[in-house]
Amino acid sequence: MLLAKKQEKSSDEFWKEYEEKTGEKVLTRGLGRYVSGWDEFDKKNWGGLWGLIITTSGGFRFHHFPQNSWIDAFTNFYKTETPKEKTIFIPQEKTVSLEIAKEKRWWKKFFSSAPPQVIIKYIDEEGIEKQMVLEAEYGY
C-alpha cells in the first residue's frame, strides 16, 4: 500500500504567494524570536515566540505560525493562552527607524552566543513612539 506524501511548497513558491497575499515586495526576511515592544504580545506574556521577520515595500512584519513541538508544550505549561497564527504589522509610514544591533567586540562575540537584535522604533495608534525588539537567528 502506498502512502500519499504531502506535497510541500518550495521556499520560492512560499515567498511568491506571500508577496501576492500582501501585495508587497519582500525585501529582507529571516527567522527570529519576539522579545518585547508590542502591547498585545506583552499583555499576554507571549515573549519568546518564534516567527518570520519580514521587511516589505509596505512596512515591517513579524509573522508567528503555531508551534507544536514537545519543547513548546513544556514551555507553554506556565502560560494560560498560546497564540495561533499572528502577524505584527508596522506600516512604513509609522516606522521611525530600524536597527540591527550586533556585538562588535571580538572578545564578547567569543564568550557570548547572543544573536543580533532587530530594534524597530515606531509610532503606535495613539501617536506614541515605541520600540519593538526581536532576535534574528537566521537570514536577517
Backbone as a ProteinNet text record, in pm:
[ID]
protein_1_A
[PRIMARY]
MLLAKKQEKSSDEFWKEYEEKTGEKVLTRGLGRYVSGWDEFDKKNWGGLWGLIITTSGGFRFHHFPQNSWIDAFTNFYKTETPKEKTIFIPQEKTVSLEIAKEKRWWKKFFSSAPPQVIIKYIDEEGIEKQMVLEAEYGY
[TERTIARY]
84.2	0	89.5	61.2	137.5	74.1	158.5	110.5	124.2	20.1	24.6	117.6	211.2	306	252	254.1	208.1	303	245.3	327.8	361.3	488.9	533.8	575	555.3	593.6	743.1	801.9	940.9	941	1056.9	1063.5	1031.9	1074.1	1043.1	892.9	821.9	675.9	610.1	658.9	603.8	615.6	735	756	680.6	665.1	584.9	439.1	386.3	248.6	234.6	336.9	333.4	325.1	404.8	400.8	264.9	207.2	74.7	-31.7	-22.3	-119.2	-112.6	7.5	22.2	18.6	46.4	53.2	179	280.7	404.7	524.9	630.6	755.7	832.8	876.7	958.8	1101.5	1155	1290	1393.4	1363.6	1450.8	1362.8	1420.9	1344.8	1440.1	1390	1470.5	1385.5	1447.7	1381.7	1426.7	1333.6	1371.1	1271.3	1300	1220.8	1176.2	1047.7	993.9	1044.5	1090.6	1137.5	1040.3	1015.6	928.3	889.6	788.1	756.3	625.8	546.3	415.6	311.8	224.2	133.3	54.9	-5.5	-86.5	-4.1	117.4	203	251.3	287.5	339.2	231.2	108.2	-1	-33.9	-15.6	-47.2	74.8	186.5	310.4	356.7	354.9	394.3	538.9	623.4	765	825.5	918.4	984.5	920.9	819	756.7	849.6	855.4	934.8	848.6	911.6	838.1	930.5	868.3	941.7	951.6	1070.3	1093.5	1101.7	1010.8	998.1	992.1	1077.1	1067.2	1014.9	905.5	846.6	846.2	804.9	795.7	692.5	599.2	495	519.2	619.8	644.2	720	695.3	766.8	666.9	700.5	613.8	693.9	628.2	673.7	557.4	578.5	470.5	497.1	414.6	426.4	330	381.1	299	282.9	172.4	155	270.8	308.9	419.2	365.1	413.7	363.1	471.8	584.4	689.3	675.4	746.4	741	802.2	899.1	959.1	855.2	776.9	671.7	567.8	530.6	433.5	486.3	613.3	672.8	682.9	730.4	748.3	615.3	512.3	380.6	300.9	359.7	294.4	251.2	331.3	305.2	213.5	191.5	109.8	-35	-126.3	-267.3	-320.9	-263.9	-311.4	-190.6	-196.8	-91.3	-152.7	-79.4	-136.7	-141.9	-238.5	-242.9	-158.8	-185.6	-110	-137.3	-29.9	-40.8	62.8	24	116.5	117	237	254.8	288.2	219.6	249.6	267.6	381.5	409.3	427.2	330.1	341.5	466.4	517.2	639.5	626.6	510.7	493.6	490.4	471.1	472.3	608.8	699.4	831	924.1	980.2	1074.1	1215	1255.4	1387.7	1390.4	1483.5	1507.8	1658.5	1701.2	1843.9	1871.9	1983.5	2029.5	2151.4	2136.9	2243.9	2317.6	2444.4	2529.6	2645	2688.6	2805.5	2926.8	3000.6	3114.4	3249.2	3252.8	3379.6	3408.4	3524.5	3557	3554.5	3601.6	3608.2	3469.7	3375.3	3237.7	3169.7	3198.5	3143.4	3190.4	3315.9	3375.8	3309.4	3275.8	3220.5	3067.4	3003.5	2857.6	2799.3	2686.1	2620.4	2493.7	2486.8	2368.2	2350	2231.1	2205.6	2187.3	2197.3	2173.2	2031	2013.2	1880.3	1832.3	1705.4	1639.7	1556.3	1586.9	1519.4	1442.5	1309.4	1223.5	1158.5	1182.3	1112.6	996.9	876.9	758	659.8	561.8	456.1	331	274.4	155.1	28.2	-88.1	-217.3	-245.7	-191.2	-213.4	-107.6	-16.3	86.9	207.3	219.5	330.7	442.7	567.5	681	710.8	722.6	752	870.4	918.7	1032.4	1002.8	1014.5	997.6	1133.7	1160.2	1288	1263	1339.6	1338.1	1480.3	1498.5	1631.1	1628.6	1721.5	1727.1	1825.5	1776.8	1862.6	1923.6	1842.8	1890.5	1840.5	1928.1	1890.1	1868.3	1859.3	1826.9	1951.4
-117.3	0	124.6	215.5	338.9	446	515.3	626.9	754.9	835.8	962.8	1057.1	1111.3	1204.6	1346.3	1419.7	1558.2	1639.6	1708.1	1789.3	1920.5	1948	2069.2	2173.9	2299	2410.7	2434.5	2480.1	2524.9	2662.2	2705.8	2837	2947.7	2929.4	3030	3043.2	2929.1	2931.7	3000.7	2968.8	3030.2	3182.3	3233.1	3377.8	3445	3377.5	3433	3447.2	3344.6	3350.8	3457.2	3471.7	3573.1	3712.9	3736.7	3867	3891.1	3787.1	3801	3830.1	3762	3779.1	3919.3	3970.9	4103.4	4216.2	4184.6	4287.9	4373	4321.4	4395.7	4309.3	4371.6	4303.3	4275.6	4149.8	4114.3	4161	4244.9	4299.7	4217.9	4187.3	4102.3	4010.5	3897	3801.9	3716.5	3664.6	3578.3	3514.8	3430.5	3364.5	3432.8	3455.6	3520.9	3498.3	3563.4	3546.6	3683.1	3694.2	3817.2	3830.5	3951.4	3976.2	4068.4	4187.4	4283.1	4399	4477.2	4603.6	4611	4504.1	4507.6	4479.2	4575.2	4567.7	4436.6	4394.3	4271.4	4151.7	4137.6	4024.9	4037.6	4159.3	4180.4	4155.9	4201.6	4182.8	4035.3	3955.1	3812.1	3726.5	3794.1	3723.8	3629.6	3679.5	3599.3	3624.4	3669.4	3685.4	3550.3	3547.8	3422.9	3349.8	3408.5	3343.3	3348.8	3239.7	3233.3	3266.8	3326.2	3358.2	3412.7	3455.6	3515	3665.3	3719.1	3863.1	3906.5	3996.4	4030	4181.4	4234	4373.1	4373	4447.4	4455.4	4600	4619.4	4754.6	4838.6	4774.3	4847	4861.9	4793.3	4804	4684.8	4660	4556.3	4457.6	4328.5	4225	4126.3	4079.4	3962.1	3865.2	3751	3655.4	3527.2	3504.4	3384.7	3277.4	3156.3	3041.3	2953.9	2879.8	2791.8	2694.2	2666.5	2576.3	2455.1	2336.1	2214.9	2114.6	2158.6	2063.9	2028.6	1926.4	1888.1	1996.7	2070.7	2180.9	2290.1	2319.3	2420.2	2377.6	2250.3	2200.3	2218.5	2190.9	2204.5	2350.9	2438.3	2579.7	2652.4	2604.9	2668.3	2619.9	2533.1	2480.6	2593.4	2697.8	2808.5	2915.2	2909.9	3011.6	2965.3	3058.7	3023.8	3020.5	3096.8	3103.9	3107.4	3027.8	3034.3	3083	3163.9	3221.4	3121.7	3143.8	3074.1	3160	3156.2	3238.3	3385.8	3464	3606.6	3683.9	3802.9	3888.6	4027.9	4076.8	4216.9	4289.6	4401	4479.9	4624.6	4681.1	4822.8	4884.3	4967.6	5029.6	5116.4	5127.9	5205.1	5348.1	5410	5548.5	5562.5	5453.2	5456	5414.4	5371.8	5328.5	5449.2	5466.2	5575.6	5531	5411.1	5359.1	5207.4	5144.9	5001.4	4983.3	4916.7	4899.2	4751.7	4703.3	4569.1	4584.3	4541.7	4556.5	4423.7	4424.6	4306.2	4340	4238.9	4257.9	4280.1	4387.2	4421.6	4386	4372.1	4340.3	4191.6	4158.1	4019.3	3930.8	3982.6	3900.7	3872.5	3965	3939.1	3839.2	3847.3	3750.2	3610.2	3601.9	3472.5	3409.5	3491.4	3440.6	3443.7	3499.1	3509.5	3457.7	3394.8	3345.6	3424.8	3547.5	3630.2	3662.6	3636.6	3669.3	3819.5	3866	4008.2	4047	4168.9	4219.1	4311.9	4298.1	4389.7	4481.9	4610.9	4709.7	4804.2	4803.3	4886.5	4992.3	5117.2	5227.3	5265.3	5276.7	5303.1	5390.3	5444.2	5525.6	5438.7	5424.8	5341.5	5418.3	5355.4	5415.2	5547.1	5565.1	5688.2	5795	5768	5864.5	5861.5	5755.8	5743.3	5661.1	5709.4	5633.9	5516	5397.8	5275.4	5205.3	5102.9	5026.9	4877.5	4805.5	4660.6	4596.7	4487.5	4417.4	4272.2	4226.3	4087.2	4037.7	3908	3847.7	3775.5	3809	3748.8	3632.7	3513.5	3396.9	3368.4	3373.7	3336.9	3434.6	3470.9	3539.3	3688.1	3750.1	3893.3	3977.2
0	0	0	-88.2	-97.6	-10.3	60.5	141.3	61.1	64.1	-7.7	66.6	-4.3	55.8	40.1	150.3	147.7	60.9	-36.4	-124.4	-54.4	-41.4	25.7	-76.3	-38.8	-124.5	-111.9	-220.3	-213.2	-146.4	-98.1	-34.2	-135	-260.6	-363	-383.4	-384.3	-400.1	-279.9	-160.2	-39.1	-45	-79.5	-80.7	-193.9	-305	-414.6	-370	-303.9	-252.7	-144.5	-61	45.1	-16.3	-120.1	-187.8	-252.8	-312.2	-373.7	-268.3	-154.9	-46.1	13.7	35.8	97.3	-4.6	-129.9	-232.3	-220.7	-152	-128.7	-162.6	-209	-240.5	-111.9	-93.5	22.2	-5.2	84.3	68.3	146	272	354.5	436.6	474.9	555.1	636.3	745.5	829.3	937.1	1014.3	1126.1	1253.5	1344.6	1468.4	1579.4	1691.3	1812.5	1863	1893.9	1951.6	2094.9	2131.9	2267.8	2341.6	2286.7	2356.5	2266.2	2312.7	2248.6	2171.9	2170.5	2103.6	2211.6	2238.6	2353.4	2361.6	2252.1	2254.2	2300.8	2249.4	2286	2430.5	2470.6	2606.1	2712.1	2686.4	2782	2801.7	2697.9	2705.3	2737.7	2768.5	2804.4	2693.2	2569.8	2454.4	2414.2	2504	2473.7	2440.4	2348.6	2312.6	2196.8	2133.9	2018.2	1898.3	1825.2	1702.6	1582.7	1480.8	1359.7	1252.7	1144.6	1033.3	1055.1	1036.8	1040.5	894.3	855.4	713.6	695.3	609.4	568.6	426.2	403.8	270.6	222.9	99.6	44.7	120.2	191.3	263.8	412.3	465.7	608.5	664	792.5	865.8	923.5	917.1	973.4	1058	1163.3	1237.2	1228.5	1163.6	1138.1	1216	1317.5	1401.6	1350.6	1336.1	1299.8	1423.6	1436.2	1552.3	1565.9	1690.3	1719.8	1794	1757.6	1820.3	1854.9	1900.8	1938.2	2086.3	2129.6	2271	2359.2	2305.4	2381.6	2404.1	2299.2	2312.8	2415.8	2413.7	2511	2653	2672.9	2805.8	2848.2	2757.4	2793.3	2804.5	2735.2	2743.9	2864.5	2944.7	3063.5	3156.8	3163.6	3254.6	3194.3	3065.7	3000.2	2994.3	3011	3007.2	2864.6	2776.3	2638.8	2545.7	2440.6	2340.1	2209.6	2134.7	2013.3	1898.2	1813.5	1685.6	1591.2	1464.5	1369.5	1397.6	1414.7	1444.3	1364.6	1321.4	1248.3	1309.7	1335.8	1374.3	1244.4	1219.4	1100.4	1140.7	1101.9	1122.6	984.7	941.3	808.8	798.2	678.3	653.7	706.5	689.5	733.3	886.2	960.3	1107.1	1163.9	1076.8	1120	1133.5	1252.3	1277.6	1237.5	1283.3	1249.2	1266.7	1197.7	1210.1	1220.5	1327	1351.8	1379.2	1328.1	1359.4	1448.9	1573.9	1672.8	1687.6	1648.1	1660.7	1753.8	1825.2	1911	1821.6	1846	1760.7	1822.6	1953.5	2019.4	2005.3	1950.2	1919.8	2043.2	2155.7	2276.4	2333.2	2314.9	2359.9	2267	2137.2	2042.7	2078.1	2118.6	2151.7	2274.2	2375.1	2500.4	2506.7	2407.6	2409.6	2278.7	2288.7	2167.5	2137.6	2185.1	2164.8	2016.9	1963.9	1823	1804.2	1681.1	1654.9	1693.8	1739	1771.7	1661.5	1626.4	1534.3	1622.1	1617	1701	1609	1624.2	1539.9	1628.4	1596.2	1663.8	1572.2	1632	1553.2	1631.2	1560.1	1620.2	1629.2	1751.2	1767.3	1729.4	1750.8	1712.3	1783.1	1904.1	1979.4	1950.9	1858.7	1825	1916.9	1997.6	2091.8	2028.1	2042.8	1989.5	2081	2021.3	2095.8	2029.7	2097.3	2045.5	2058.7	1948.8	1949.4	1928.5	2002.1	1992.9	1953.5	1855.8	1810.9	1807.5	1816.9	1797.9	1665.1	1577.9	1444.8	1446	1422.5	1423.3	1285.9	1183.4	1050.4	945.4	855	733	738.8	852.3	854.5	855.9
[MASK]
++++++++++++++++++++++++++++++++++++++++++++++++++++++++++++++++++++++++++++++++++++++++++++++++++++++++++++++++++++++++++++++++++++++++++++

